[in-house]
Amino acid sequence: MNRLSWFNAVSLTLGFAFLYIPMVILIIFSFNESKLVTVWAGFSTKWYGELAQNEAFLNAAWVTIRVAVFSSTLATVLGTAAAYVLVRGGRFFGRTLFSGMIYAPLVMPEVITGLSLLLLFIGIGLDRGILTIVLAHTTFSMCFVSVVVSSRLVTFDKSLEEAALDLGCSPAQAFRLVTLPIIAPAVISGWLLAFTLSLDDLVIASFTSGPSATTLPIKIFSAVRLGVSPEINALSTIMIAVVTVGVITASLVTKRAMVRQKQDELAAARTE
Amino acid sequence: MPFQSDRRTGAALNTNVFAPWEDPQAKPLIQFQNVTKRFGGFTAIDNLSLDIFEQEFFALLGPSGCGKTTMMRMLAGFEKPTDGHIMLGGQDIDPIPPNKRAVNMMFQSYALFPHLSIWENIAFGLRRDNMPKRDLEDRVEEMLRLTRLEQFARRKPHQISGGQRQRVALARSLAKAPKLLLLDEPLGALDKKLRQDTQFELMDIQEKTGTTFVIVTHDQEEAMTVASRVAVMDQGKLMQVSTPDRIYENPNSVYVADFIGDVNIIEGRATANGDEAYQIDWAEGQSPLTATSSTGFSNGQSCHLAIRPEKVTISADRPADAINAVQGKVLDIAYLGNLSTYYVELPNGTIIKAQSANTRRISRRSFTWEDPVWLSWTATAAVLLAN
């Protein structure tokens, strides 16, 4: 293995320090005995225990998870459908306009998206609550799903769908039996992306949430304004752990599937 | 060298020759009736009419972009003719979607479903017809046996070799016992040796199942080997439709002669010289050539003389009884192992290819570079073409 030159080593250290030092400090202080966030007073897990007792945080966490599951599922269905039509629909009138419009929310400032949704919900007289947050999150995360799924569809061999039609499938059957199982990994990673986006969204949720439903990011943000408590550190550490485990699992699964496929191909080559 | 299988040349000796295209009573399975297909401003198929008969192994041959794949996709139902009609068994199939046609296709990329096992790939079409479980299993097993894939049934497509995948694709498209099987460059992805073996396998399976096959290929050797008839296409038009031997021996145009195999083309002017015999003046100061032709040429009409290199004899001295003989010197020799092609330059600069079998070891070859040689051929060896 090559040794890093001193320049590269320094760059690497600086970069990673920049990225991870804040998080590392947060994690360390979540195990702090003291009530003061910035003064170390010995190791303790008591803030995790307190967190488990905090009704308001638990409620907010439950709301957040429900919102994330519903909105990411809805966004996946709509985003996949949009991607399919835009990639496969051939050249129909307004296709370029539509494909531009589906990506626009990616660069739209969240404040504007949130505000316009708020105005819409007030206009149609929809009470703000879990439903409105789900709708709002679906709106902004479906374009992310659509981007992920359409990049998979572009490389998808169209003759697989034609083969399905040729063997007697209706177009709907061809999609269900052939296209969907093959693009499933992209659909799942689209879902995961939408789920994560919904979990950590603060801006749009704060426009569209009501008194009956508060999500965790809103709760944390408002709690922090009253002063950072070690409880928040504990909560954030748990979120970091969940995300880390999720990301590592996903990449391990993908990597193992790739390795297995390589081995299978080698085995097949030997049987000739 | 393209060659014919024993099956088909053997058939020519029988009294019962398979040639429905010669029989005016025979009903074609497929009829292209003045079919035109345009993509925007580009005409892929240009007012084309063609009959294909039941149990034929029909090859569409041409360079890429000649429209052969479009023809096949129209038969499968993925494209609709802009003008004209396609009939299958007397029925106009234009309004029928691909999933309702008794036509199956074997795709160039094989298009095997990667998430299904070999067994499930073959069963896929049968399941769409809601075939009873027992019948379905029997049919899949039969297809596995036919294509010798029994031991791979449980594997996924990426776990088998290219040749095996090709057989899975064939088994899957044959499973529904279609009236017509379309093969899109089926052997393109295989290496030469495997391709030759598979060609014979294809012919064998075609004969066993009695299915009508239409194959699209740009490989003329492949078309000659497998097909009962070959259609040579260029720019959306049929140049010639005939049996492989007639296409090779009696091409109707310089294009076909040049596309199929190797050929020498000599341009000249024809003058009638007896019954169906012509004298061709082709170069200043050279004695005219003689060729026979059943198509008529008027005196002084410009013509092309097409001669296959293997029909040109190369010798050191002028053969005494040769009708056509020209002198030149060896410019180049292409050594192919079993054959050698000699590129001989004539005094006027024309280069004529002569091919001869290497019956002796290469060190004892009779001619080498710069040697003066004589080329000769008979009056019937060449084909006289107007254009």
Interface residues (C-beta under 8 A of the other chain):
Chain A: D157 S159 L160 E162 A163 A164 L165 D166 L167 G168 C169 S170 Q173 L177 V178 P181 I182 Q261 D264 E265 A267 A268 A269 T271 E272
Chain B: A76 G77 F78 P97 P98 N99 V103 N104 M105 F107 Q108 S109 A111 F113 P114 H115 F124 G125 R128 D129 R155 K156 H158 Q159 I160 S161 G163 Q164 R172 S173 K176
